[in-house]
Amino acid sequence: MIQLNDICKSFKEKEVLRSLNLNVKKGEMFVLLGSSGCGKTTTLSIIAGLIREDKGDIYVDGSRINDIPPHKRGIGFVFQNYALFPHLNIYENIEFGLKARHKQRNNRNEVKRALELVGLDGFDNKNPMKLSGGEQQRVALARALVTEPECILMDEPLSNLDAMVRERLRHEMKQLQKDVGLTTIYVTHDQVEAMMLGDRIAVLNNGQNEEVGTPEKIFYKPQREFVARFIGMKNIFNGKITTLDEEGGVMQISTENFELTAVLIPSTEGTHVKACVRPEEIILMKSDQKTSARNEIAGRIITIFPNGPLMRVLVDVGEDEISVDITRLATRDLGLKKGDKVILKFKATSVHVIM
Amino acid sequence: MFEQRFHLIHHNSFFHILISLIAGIYFVFLGTIIACLLTATSLNEFINNIKSPEILSSIIISLETSIAVVILALIFGIPVAYLLATRRFKGKIILDTLIDLPIISPPLVCGLAILIAFGGQGLYSQFDVIFTIKGIIIAQLFVASPFLIRSARIAFESIDQDILTAARTLGASEFYTFRNVSLPLARNGIISGIIMTWARALGEFGATAMVAGCIPYKTETMTIGIYMHALSGNLDASVALSLLLIVSAFATLIVFKYFGRYNDSIK
């Protein structure tokens, strides 16, 4: 539906996009995830026609739109700061796009329907500046939806809202997007948001598309080391495949300090790989207890610190460090402290291998 | 916000007394001088003077020319302000400086420049404006229009770029956006600019005198009238005209402050 081919863009000396390629399918919620400065917003601006690309082509439904001015592209935009018209009331804000396009239809019904869609019926005569941030963003959404755009671009639309409102609105937006079936490109730096909202996610890095996939693939089976690090896979080790056990369906990977057992993937012995284990997949114990976990590494605690709702334990395992996330209660029950000897266990299925 | 914060400060320090004292002297200086003008004539005298045909004529000439100047300043100034606010191009800084020049330069110098350009062998000599009403308008426009342009430009520049972008993505052309978003949002800045330009045109003396001379019933504006009557010893007529100008300036300022404040409350 929306296709970007080899888009390049520089501002002065700075290269912001380097041969960016994207392919967004009809009706999907496509999330652009990346840290600030990775080119997310520039990408949206180029799709909307607000800035001109230096090189590359943009296609919507197969037709090239590079030379079409922004107001004729039929691409909606929702901003982080809502960008409502302060001199117009809510009704006039939503009607703006209909009037600008000289539609000779009954605007009143369409505006009413759009307001109902975002749960703001009866707000017609209110002043947008008097609404809460969440309400303002709903108006912005209704204002974009009422013009029936080909697709809608959202630039961190929830970033200015407080956590509670953000979570609710995120839910509603996802539902709305599904109900309307509107192709959406959603820019965020928030992994949780990307995971919740995205049908597919593209991780951008340094003006390039590192990897595209479903949230499941990106968060649990990333194919690129950058993506693995970006989504918080703390434990990434360089290793080599030593044995392939076809019958058992596992393979051995040898890193500098320890041996790992991972689920078999098509490969050959001697291949260099990166083995990743998520911190929350590791069981930490003080004395060896029998478990079904195939991997077992002994180490010593370097430090313990709070990491969101969990506690992160940093364990020295020879030359490497392994991060383990456990609950606050478990930390207390086990009486964990710096310098303690511990045993780390995790399943073969917990080891994700990047070729 | 600021007022609340200042209430917390103790008002009995030496510094506070010092600045209050200095401010007091200054306001007495301003206030007494204006009071002297206000008390220089009686109401009867004032009304009699205003009724004199020469003064009435100068009032009419001043109003006509200053209103014409405001209209011309709008026609040229709004596009210029919008262009400078929204476009980046080479040589913009030169145009920018050119607009500021009439504000900084002595009006006499501006008048002389116009005199040379429109005079005998000047570039625009065919237009025949010297010693005419047209000359007054040109002199006032030259000196006063930059105030409108500056004010409108700042107003255009202070509109949130995302709001304009939003309009474009909703299907509005640049003209539609200009007409329905930029202009309404810049309204207060433009009104402030109109008031400043009008006040400046009304009070213009140096450039006008250079270009249009001081011909009673023909090119005698209110300010020129004040000067001429004062020179010829008819101080009462000068005072009457001055009072009119001061009262209208005062009214203008009140309107101006009102729009200024209204502007702030939007942000």
Boltz contact constraints between the chains, C-beta under 6 A:
constraints:
  - contact:
      token1: [A, 48]
      token2: [B, 169]
      max_distance: 6.0
  - contact:
      token1: [A, 50]
      token2: [B, 165]
      max_distance: 6.0
  - contact:
      token1: [A, 70]
      token2: [B, 168]
      max_distance: 6.0
  - contact:
      token1: [A, 70]
      token2: [B, 169]
      max_distance: 6.0
  - contact:
      token1: [A, 71]
      token2: [B, 168]
      max_distance: 6.0
  - contact:
      token1: [A, 71]
      token2: [B, 171]
      max_distance: 6.0
  - contact:
      token1: [A, 71]
      token2: [B, 172]
      max_distance: 6.0
  - contact:
      token1: [A, 71]
      token2: [B, 173]
      max_distance: 6.0
  - contact:
      token1: [A, 77]
      token2: [B, 169]
      max_distance: 6.0
  - contact:
      token1: [A, 79]
      token2: [B, 162]
      max_distance: 6.0
  - contact:
      token1: [A, 81]
      token2: [B, 162]
      max_distance: 6.0
  - contact:
      token1: [A, 83]
      token2: [B, 162]
      max_distance: 6.0
  - contact:
      token1: [A, 83]
      token2: [B, 163]
      max_distance: 6.0
  - contact:
      token1: [A, 83]
      token2: [B, 166]
      max_distance: 6.0
  - contact:
      token1: [A, 87]
      token2: [B, 184]
      max_distance: 6.0
  - contact:
      token1: [A, 87]
      token2: [B, 185]
      max_distance: 6.0
  - contact:
      token1: [A, 96]
      token2: [B, 170]
      max_distance: 6.0
  - contact:
      token1: [A, 97]
      token2: [B, 170]
      max_distance: 6.0
  - contact:
      token1: [A, 97]
      token2: [B, 171]
      max_distance: 6.0
  - contact:
      token1: [A, 100]
      token2: [B, 170]
      max_distance: 6.0
  - contact:
      token1: [A, 100]
      token2: [B, 171]
      max_distance: 6.0
  - contact:
      token1: [A, 100]
      token2: [B, 172]
      max_distance: 6.0
  - contact:
      token1: [A, 100]
      token2: [B, 176]
      max_distance: 6.0
  - contact:
      token1: [A, 101]
      token2: [B, 171]
      max_distance: 6.0
  - contact:
      token1: [A, 147]
      token2: [B, 170]
      max_distance: 6.0
  - contact:
      token1: [A, 147]
      token2: [B, 171]
      max_distance: 6.0
